[in-house]
């Protein structure tokens, strides 16, 4: 290493070279930084060797350490001022993780020693008193790894968003009980890549898996003390390292290679990998929490703080990562680029994305430097970018306000579709007025009211009726109320706005009529999702109606509540076949997948509209859009301009059977029934109805027709 440091520090993290490894750590308010190298003595005990980083430029401490190679375990210690009222919390007794570590071995043991300030056995204490107990025995080790991997002919699938079907899934839940996956691989990256599960995905027409967090994470102390864990993983401890417990491999290098092999296998099947990433907060929680990495390195740089040095919590998790700081933006961008360039992932879903785009005044800014960087970066601008368009701060709901090329989770779609299909149809059939069809029509057509402008189209909307957070499709039809007692919060956690309907009985029932109605409701929800304009996202397991026992927030349930049960009952197998059929229908009909919004205008002189709306009487909707008693809606998607079939969707959201007249649309001679949600599985009785003819329709049901052209 030259005696005079370069003008620009080397890349952050640990990077191998011919001389050993160069370590580069950002800690701008520190007086010194040491890398702690851990080796095993002949008697098996761990030996710590501390090496000061001699060079310091622009807040980064760095040096080359000789004789360091792959597999070296290490951590970081920082010396500097302890002035809590100024948010300076340096404490050399605490072993810290390198924020850029590409592999992490071991977990956090919840102990008073992992707190930078003094706490007692109950983990409460004085934020201003520094704790001098060494935390090394209770925290993980960073591991130096090689980036080498045989990718073979791996290449991204690059499916167009309009052709995409996203499958949101938890690595562990998907295969933990899968009988086709070998026991040692169940619940792992290798299990997710096993042919038994990959074949399930391809049979559903899935083009991308969206994985719940796979960045290294740990568990909140309050969960650990109650014998629970953060099962979902929204509690990040490292932005560059895959979560090791999700691997069948035990060696850190093996964990890295197993993740890459999973991506390679999914790509070979034509399936993209999207990561649900949590850059809005970290596992350190508030200043009353543990000191594991960023807080001990440079709290003032990494976290949003008020004028008194206290955390500004826009996430509900105790802290907020401060992307108004240049070094933090660089860290997040470096992490994202690493996962694309070295791990070959295809995109990201940004958890609480509004928190990432708040300026120094805390207001949301669609032109925030971080968003601009994502949109202009030559690597990141070419992958799929999906925003969860809200956080818990003031004015945090921003659906439709992210710039292109972002797609966004569309909560308006979720709420409208649930509201239409899941209300007490028996009550509405007894004479109560409905809710009208205006909102559901807008969602079916791609939510132009939300996403119009800036060249965005239907693919800006990621449509979903369920996600990991909330009821499953099955539980939406089984429960009127959440049942979250196992989470240990007295049933207070989880949303109260579920828009669900138990069909008359709370929970499981042997009543065959109720069970049949529930199954039809599931088919309505999945059918609407897969036949709407926009990008459909299926929550894993919904395709066969899995249940979480009414728990709408099982974030702490690493057990049968969350794991997929693959021993399917006959009705579940029928629902799975229906979901596969609907995905095939979507793939066969480009008119259901077009990117531009529909204009509602004729496609030619005296020709049909590109999208036309009719009531149950077969007449154009006209001025009936705001009539709350209208429950039957028909949507004719004109595929003629695309050279493809046109299709008609007929929705009967009422609680009674209806005689529906099919429209006399220009150029339409009649309609062939392709699918009816009243069918238990695809392939029900054939039916052809002439234009202007009537067809009886089951209460609370959905139909898809192929338009028979005149002449």
N, C-alpha and C positions, 0 to 999 in steps of 0.2 A: 504493500500500500504506500503511495507517495506520502512524504511528510506534509506536503501542502495539499489539502483536500481540493477536489475539483469544484468548479463554480456551481455545478448542478449535482445534487445527490443522486445516487443510483436508485433504481426502482425499489419501492418498499417491499419488505419481506425478506425471505432467505432464498438466495439464488446460488446454485452451484457453479463453480468455475474450476479451472485447472489447478488453482492454488488452494482450494477448499470451498468456502461458502462466504458470500458477502451478505451481511445482515444490515438492514436499513429500517429504522424505526422512527416514526414521527412522535415527538414529545416536545413541543415548542416552549413549554414553561418549565421544563426540567433542568436540573443542574448536571445530571449525568444519567447515562443509560448503560446497563450491563446485560449482556446475553448470558444466560445460565445454561450451560451444557450438562446434560444428564447422561451418565454412563453406568454400567453395572460392574461392580467390583467382583473379584473371583468368588467371594462368599455370597454373591447375589444381592448385596445391598446397593442402593442407588447412591451414586457419588455426584455431587454438584460442583461444577467448575465455572467460576464467574470470569467473564472476559469483558472489560470496559470497551465501549465503542468510542474510539478516539476522535472521530471526525464529526463536525457539527456544522451543517449548512441549512439555512432557511427552516429551522425547526426540526430537521431530520438528523438523527444520529446514525453513523454507519461505520463499518470496518469490515475487513476481510479476515476471517479466522481460518487458519491453516488446519489441515487434516480433518476437516469436516466433510462427510459424505452422506449419501442417502441413508435414511434410517436414524440420523442423529436426532435425539429428543432435546428440546430446548424450551426455555421460557424467557421472560424479560423482567428485570427489576429496574425501578426508576427512583432516583433521589431528586429531591427538590423541596420547595416550600410546602408546608402544611398550614394553609390559611383558609379554612372552610368558608368563611364569610366572603372570600373572594373566589370561591369555587376552585381552589387549589388544594388537591388531595393526594399529593405524592407520598408514597409510603413504601420504602424499600423492603419491608417485611412481606410484602404481598407479591407473589409470583404471578405475572400477567401473561396472557396470551398475546402473541403477535397478531394484530388484526388481519395481516396478509397470509397467515399460515395456511398452507394448502392441504394439510392433514393434521388431525387432532386425535390424540390417543387418550382414553380415559374420560371420566366424567367429573362433575363437581360434587363433592361431598358437603352437604350443608352442615357447617360448623361455624362457631363464632370467629374462627381464625380467617375465614374468607371475607370478612368485613374489614374495610379500611379503617373504620372508626370502631370504638370499643362497644361491644354488645355482650349481653349476658346469655345464659342458657336459653332464654326465651327469645333471643335474637333481637331484643330491643335494647337501646342504649343511647349514648350521647354522641350526636353527629360531630361534635367539635373536639372530641378526645381521640387522638390517634391510637390505633391498636398495634402493638409491637409483636404480636404472635405471628410466627412464620406460617404462611398459607400453603407452602409447597406440597405438603402431604395431602391436601384436600382439593387440588385443582388439576386439570388435565395438562398434558404436555403437547406442545407443538412438535411436528415431525418434519424434517427435511426430506423431500421426496423428489423423484425424477419425473419429468413430464413425458418421458418416452412411452409410447404405446403403439401397437400395431393396429392402425385403423383400417388397413386393407384398402378396399375401394369405397369406404364409407363416404356418403354424400348426403346433404340435406334434401328432404323431399320437396320442400318449398311449395306446399299446396296453397292455392289461392284461398283467401279467407272465405269467399263465396262458396267454395267447394268443401269447406272444412266441417267436420263434426268433432267437437272437443269432448273429451272424457275426463272429468275431474276425478282424481283418485289419490288415495293415501297409499304409499308404498307398502306399509305393513298390513293394512286392512285387506287389500286386494287378494292376497294369496296366503294369509296366515292359516286358513282352513281349507285351502284348495287341494282336493284329493289328487289332482293330476300333477301337482308340483311335488318333487321329492321333499321329504320332511326337512332336511338341512337347509333347503333353499326357501322355505315358506316365509313370507313376510320380509323378503329382502329384495335388493336390486336384481339379483340373479333370478329370484322368483318371478318378478315382474316381467323379466325378459324370457321366461321359460315358454316354450312353444304352446303349452296348454293354456296359458293366459293370453299370449299374443294372438292365438287363433280366436279366442273369444272376442278380442278387440276387432280383429279384421272382419269377423262375422257380423259385427255391428256397424261396419262402415266407418269406424273411427279413424280419423286422419291425424289426431294429435292427442296425447295424454297431457293433462295439466296436473303436475304432481304437487300435492301439498308440501310444505317446506322440507327440503332436503339439505339445506345449509346446516352445519353443526349447531345444535341447540342444547339447552339444558332446562331444568325444571325449577319452577318458582318454589322458594322455601316453604311458602304456606301450603303448597300442594304436597311437598315431600313430607312435611310434619303430619299430614293427614293420610299418608300412605298412598297418595295418588301421584300422577305424573302429567306433564304437559304432552299429551299424546299427539296433538296436531302439529306441534313444532313451531308455533309462532312466538318463539322466544330465543332469538338468534344469539349464538356465542361466537360464530365465525362465518364470515361472508364468502370465504374462498374454499372451505373444506366440506366435502360431503359428510353427512351424519353417519358416523361409523357404525352405530348399532343397527342400522338398516342393511348392513352387508353381511353376507355369510362368511366372508374373509375376516380374519382377525388382525392380520398384519396391516399397518397403515397404508403401505404401498398397494397391498392387495385390495383394500377398500376402494382406493382411487381407481384401480384398474377394473374392478367389478362394476363401478358406476359407468365407466366408459364402455365396457362391454355391453351393459344394458342399453345404452344409447345406440350403439352399433347394431344390436339385434333389432331394436324397434325401427331404426332407419331401414334395415333390410326388409322389413315388412311394410314399408311405406308410411310409417307412423312417426310424426314429429314429437319432440319432447319440449314441453313448455314448463318452466319452473315458476311456482308461486313463491315470490321472493319478498322478504320482510326487511326493508331498509329503513323503515320509519322509526323503529325503536330497537333496543337490545335487551339482553337478558339481565343486565345490571339493574334494571328497574329504576326507582328513584334513588336519591342520595342516601336514603335509609337502607338501600339494598346492598348487594355484594359488590366487591371490587375485584373484577375478573380480567379486565382488559382496558377498554377505552377510558373509563373514569380514572384509573390509576395512571394512565399515560398522559392524558391531556383533556380533562373534563371540559375546560373552557372552549376547546376547539371542536369537540365531537358532539356536544349536546346543546340543545336550546335551553337557555337560562334566563331568568328574570334579573332585574337590577340588584337583587339580593343574593344572586348566585344559586337560586333554587331552580329545580327542573320545571320547564313548561311542558305540561303533559297534554299533547294533542292526540294521543293514541289510546288512552285508557290503560296504559301499561307502565306508567311511572316516569318514563322519559321520552324524549323525541330527538332523533338524530337530526343534527342541524345542517341541512343542505344549503344554507346560506353561506357556509364556510367553504372556501375553495378546496382545502385539503379533504373535506368530507365528500364533496362532489367527485373529486379525483378518486377517492377510495371506492365509491359506489360504481363509477364508470369502469375502473380497473377490474372490479369484481365481475361486472356484467361481461366485459370483454373476455375475461378469463374463461367464464363458463361457455361462451360461444366458441372461442378460438381453440381452447385446450380440451374442453369437455364436449364440444360439438352440439350443445343444446340449440334449440330452434326458436326460442322466444321466452318471454317473461310475463307473468301476471303480477302487477305491483300491488301488494297489500296496502290499504289505506293510502292510496297514491296522492291524495290531496296534501297529506302531511309532507310529501316530498317536494311540493311545489309552492310552499309558503315562503314569502320573502321575509326580510328582516322585520317588517311590520306585522308579520303573522298572517297577512292576507294571501289568498290563493292567487297565483299569477300563471296564466296559461303560457306566458313567454318566460317563465322562470329559466335561469341559465341551465338547470339540470335537464329540463324538457327540451330546450334548444339543443343541448349537447346530444341527447338521445336521437333527436331527429336529424342531426347533421353528421354524426359519427359514421365513418365509412363501414364499420362493422355492425354497430347496433341498429342503425337505420334500416338494415336489410333483414332484420328478424321480426318476429311477431311481438308486438307491444300491446299489452292489455292492462287497462287501469281498473282498479276497484275505486270508483270515483267519489269517495267520501272519506272523512275521518271524523273524530269526535270533537274537534274544535269548533269555534264559532263559525257559522256559515260553511260548515264542512260538507254539505251535500252538493255535489257538482256534476251530477250525471248529465252528459251531453256537452260538457264544457272543456274537454281535453282536445288538444289540437291533433290533426292528422299527422302521422298514420295510426295513432292510437285507436284501438277498439276499446269498448267499455262494457263492464258488467251492467246490464240494464235491469235495475230493480223495478222500474215501472212496468216492464214486461212481466216480471215475476208476479207482481201484485195484481195486475189486470187479469192475467190468465187464471190465477187462483180464484180471484173474486168471481169471475164469470162461471167457472165450472164447480166451485166448491162453496156453495151456500146450501142451506136447507131446502132442497127442491120439493120436499113434501110440503113445507110451509108455503113455498111460492105457488105450488100447484093448488093449494087450498084457497088461493085468491089474493095473496100478497103480491104487491107489485115487484117487478124485477129491478135491475140496475141499468138497463140500457146496454147498447152494444157499441157505442161510439169508441170507447177506450180499447176494447178488445180488437176492433177493426184496425185501429191505428197501430197496435202492436203487431198484428198479423202482417201488416204491410211494411214493417221495417222501422217503425217509430220515427218517421220523418219529422214529427213535431219536436223531437229531442235532438236529433242528429243532423238536421239539415244545415247546410252552410259549409264553407271552406272545402268544397269538393267532396265532402263525406257522403257515403251512401249507406245502404242497408247493412253493410258489413262493419260499420262502426258499432253496431248493436250486437253484443254477445247475449243471446237470449237464454234464459234459464228459468225453470220453475222451482228448482231446488238447487242447493249447493251444500258443501260440507257444513255450513253454518245454518242450522234450521232443521225442520222436519224433512225426512225422506218423502218421496212420492207416496210410498205405502202408508207412512204415518200421517200424511196430510188427509188421507181418507179414513183413518182409524181413530184419530184423536181430535177433540175440540180444544184440549188444553195440553200444555207441556207437562212432562213428568220427569223432572230433572233432579229428583231427590238424591240420587247417587253421587251427584257432583259436590254435595256437601255445602251448598249455599242456601239451604232451606227452601229450595225451589224458586229462588228469586232471580237466578241467572237465566240467560236466554231470552229471546224475543217473546213478547206477549201478542204481537201482531202476526199471527200465523196464517190467517185466512184459510183455515182448514175446516173440514166437516167430517164428523165421525159416522154419518149416515144413520144416527139414531142410537148407537151403542158406543160407549167409550172403550176402546181397546179391542182385543180379539173377541170373536163371537162365533158361535156355531150356526147362527141364523143364515141359511143358504141365500135367502133373498138379499139380505144386507151385504153378504160377501160378494154376490154377483154385482150389486150396485157399486160397491167399492172398486171392484176390478174394472168396471166400465169407466169409472172416474179416472183411474190410473191411465187407462188407454186414451181418454180424452186429453189428459195433460201431456202425455208423451206424444200423442198424435199432433196436437197443436204445436208443440215445440219443434217437431221435425218437419212440419209443413208450413212454417212461418218464414217470411223473408228475414234475413239476418244470419247470424252464426249460432247454431244450436250448441249448447253445452249440456251434456248429460252428467248428472252426478252419479258416480260409480255405484252400481247395485240397484239403481232405480229401474234398470231394464228388466229386472225380475222382481221388483216390488219389495226389496228388503226393508226390514223394520229395525228401528233402534229403541223399540219399546216406549215410544213417545218422548224420548230425550231429544230435545231440539238444540242441545249444546254439549255434545259428548266429548269436549276437548280434553277431558281428563280420563277418558274411559278406554284404556288399552286392554280390551277384553271382548267378550262375545257381543256386547252392545254395539261395538264398532266394526268388528271383523265380519267380512262377508261369509254368509252361510251358503255353501254351494250345493247342499242337499236340497234341491228344488222340489217343491210340491208341484202337482200337475198344473195348477193355475199359474204358477210362476214360470214354468216352462212355456206355457201358452203366451204369457206376457212377453217373455224373451223373444219368442218367434215373431210376435207382433212388432216389437221394437226393431228387430232385424228387417222385417218387411217394410216398415215405414222408412228406415234409412235407405233401403233400396229404391223406394219410390222417390225420395228426395234426390238421389243420385241420377235417376232416370229422367227427371223433369227439370231442365235448366230454368224454366220460368219460376220455379220455387227458389232458385239460387242466384237470381240476377243481382248484380251489385247496385246499379242506379235505382233511385226511388221511382216508383210508378207515378206517372203524370196524371192519370185519370182522364186522359184525352184519347180520342180515336187514333188508331194506328194507321189509318188511311181514309180516303174519302168513303163516307158511309160505312166505314168498318167498325169493328168492335173496339171498345175501350181497352187500354192495356191492363187495367184492373177495374172491374165493375162490381158494384155492390147492390144486392137485392135483398128484399125481405122474404118472409116465409110465403108470401103470396106471389112470388116470382116477379114482382114489380120493383123498379129502381127504388132505392131507399128514400130519395127525395128529401123532404123536410122531417123525416121520422128519426133522425139521428139522436135527438135529445129526448125522445120518448122513453121514459123508464120502464114502460110495460113491454117494449119490444125485446124479445128474447131469441128470436130465430133470425139468423143472418146467413147470407150466401155471398161468397167471394169468387168471382170468375177471373182467374189468372190467364191472360191471353198469351199463349206461346207462339202464335203465328208469326210475329215479326222475327222470332228467333229460329223459325223453321222447325218448331217442335209442337208437341201436343199442348192443347190448352186444358186446364183442369178447373173443376168447380169444388169449392169447399162449402159444405152445408153444416151449420152449427145450430143445434137445438139446445139452448141452455135452460129451457123451462123444465118444470116438474111434471109435465104431462106429454103424452104422445101427440104428434102433430102431423096433419096432412100438409106436406110442403109441396108447393108448386115450383117446378124448376123453370128458370127464366127462358124467355124467348129472346135470347141474345143474337145480335147480327152474326150470321155465318154458322150458327149452331143448329143442328138438326135434332140432337138428342144427347143423352148422357148414359154412359156405361158405369155402373157402380164398381169401383176398384176396392174400396175398403170401408167398413162400417165399424165404429167402436162398439156397437152392440154385439159384434162377433167375438167369441172367446179367443179365436185365433184367426189368422188370415185364411181366405178361401171360403168365405160364406157363399150363400146362394147368389147366383148371378142375377143382375137386374138391369134392364135397359128401359129408360123412360124418355119419351119424345119431349122436345122443347115445349114448354107450356103444360106438360103432364104433371099429375100429382103422384107423390110417393109417400106412403106412411113412414113415420120416423119415431123411433123410441125416445122416451123422455131422457133428457140429459145425455145426448149422444152427438157424435161427429161423423160426417161422411166425406169421402173423397170420390169424385166422379171424373172420368175422362170425357172430355167434350167430343162428341161425334160431329164432324164438320158437315155442313150442308153442301152437297155437290162434290 
